Amino acid sequence: MIVAIDGPAGSGKSSTARAVAERLGFQHLDSGALYRALTLAALSASIPEERWESFKAGDVAGLGVTAEFRDGALCTLRDGRAIEDEALRADEITACVSAMARVPAVRKWLLSRQRDLARDADVVVDGRDIGTVVFPEADLKVYLDARPEVRAERRLLQRGEPASAGRQVRREAARLQARDRTDAGRAIAPLRRAPDAVLLDTSDLTFEEQVDAIVALARAALGNGPGEAPS
Ligand code: CDP
């Protein structure tokens, strides 16, 4: 069973998907972590960004990135060693992950990896192209969105930075929107809402409310589906 959650940067997909997966007893496949892991591996191997665009399948595989589920969450590994979440979310990775994500060989390679990971598992998958390209047959598709300033405030709070200063919020909102433009404007698997995805604007919802809403939609979509995971 597959629950697909797509949406722009900072819409809260990953944290929401993690909580929904926990409630349903599913695995959480954070697809953005895969793009981030490839970006980190390329930067660590000192492969300049200008060369990413011409990557072939062998170059992508040669970065040594793998992934597996551990305790319900996706663990990315480089040369067999787990990559820390903090390293994946570092600013220098965030700044150039969209450049990695528009490389055709990267998307093709990750398409297979994501489908392999979901083959024998019930999953909640979050990303940009999950309902449109990776799992068009998902049992439930949700498109999460929120106003840019709200997304920016959440990002700043998440990083422990003051989210009350207007200038900082505007700067972060501009950064998020620039990434959205790259993600929505690329030729392959651009960010967009699948026609059959439920749109959930979380601007005025609490975190618990948005998780509850998706769990309820998932239960309805999955019929009598899974009950609460034992805690
Ligand atoms: O958490 P945040 O929204 O900041 O980003 P993320 O989900 O970690 O994804 C990082 C980047 O990976 C995005 O900006 C996209 O460029 C790319 N990505 C993608 O192209 N397709 C996906 N299914 C997931 C992520």
Residues whose N, C-alpha, C, O or C-beta is under 5 A from the ligand:
A	BS01	CDP	P8 A9 G10 S31 G32 A33 Y35 V97 S98 A101 D126 G127 R128 D129 R179 D183
